[in-house]
Amino acid sequence: MKFVTVGTAVALLMASASLASAGSWVFNLENKSEAHVTSFRTQEDGSWSQNWLPENVAPGETFDMDFGSDEGECTVRTRIDFSDNTYVDADINYCESSVITVRNKDVVWR
């Protein structure tokens, strides 16, 4: 009976680990620049997506983002536009990011 119980426990642990890893890329977007963030776009097959932001993000604000999926490549070219007509872009690894910080001249993540 112990053998069946251990096997069942292992199966449940594996199933819960799979559920924990399933979901979507969720992260915080921190605006540490001096301008409003007006758009957040990702690139796929050479084209930019629609703006992922429903509203501008003011300097000093943090916005919770959720792509609604975790499928595809982890590293995605991303462009962030500002209200002063400048932008930053970078290849961001969304599989390993929980906070994406935009600054006046660059974007960093952790």
N, C-alpha and C positions, 0 to 999 in steps of 0.2 A: 504494500500500500504506500509506503514512503516513496517508492520509485515513481509511481503515478503522480503523487503530490508534488515532488520535485519537478517532474516534467511539466505539469500543469503550471507551476509557478514560473518556470522558465518561459513557457509559451506566453503567459500573461505579461511578463516583463518585456518580452520582445514586442508584443502587440502594443503595449503602452509606449514603448520607445518609438515605434513607427508613428503612432498618433502624435506624439510630442514633436516629431520632426516635420510632420505634414502641416500645411497651413499656407502662410503667405509671408512675404518680406514686409516686415513691420519695423519702422524706425522713426526716430525723431529728427526733424529738420530744424537745426538751430541757425538763426540768422545773426551772425556776428559782424555783418557788414554795416556800412553807413547808409545803405539804401534799402528800399523795400525789395523783396524777392517777388517778381511778377510772374515767373513761370519756371517750371521744373519739367524737363523733357528727357526722355530716354531714346536711344537710337537702336533701331532694329532694321537689318537689311539695308543700311545706308539712309534710312529716312527717320526723321524725328517724330516722336509720338505727339499726341495732343498734350496740352498742359495738364499735369497731374494735380495741380493746385486749384481748389475751388475759389480761393481768395488770395490776396497778397499777404506776405509775411513781413511784418514790420521789423526794423532793426531791434535786436534784443529779444524778439519773440521766438518761441519754439512751436513747431507745428507737427502733430502726430500724422504720420503717413502710413498707408497700407496699400501695397500694389494688388492685393486680392489674390495673389498667386505666388508660388515659389518655383514655378517651372521655368526652364530655360537656363541659359548661361548665368553663372553667378556674377561675372564681371560685365558691366554694361556701360557703354559710353553715355554720359549724362551731361546735359547743358542746363545751367541755371542762369536766368536773365534777371537783371536788376532794373529798377525804375530810372536809373541814371543812364540807360542805354548801353551799359556794359554787361558782360557775362563772364562766367567761368565754366569750364568744362573739364571732365576727367573721366577716366575709366574707374568706376566704383564697384567694389566687390560687395554685393548686397547680401551674400550668404554670411559674411563675417562683419556686417555693420549693424549697429543698433542706434548710433547717433551719427548724422552727417552734418557737419558744420561748414557753412559758407562764410567766407570772409571777403574783403574787398577784392583781393587778387587771386584767391584760390579756394579750394574745397578740400576738406580732410574728413576722414571717417574713422570710427573705432567701434 
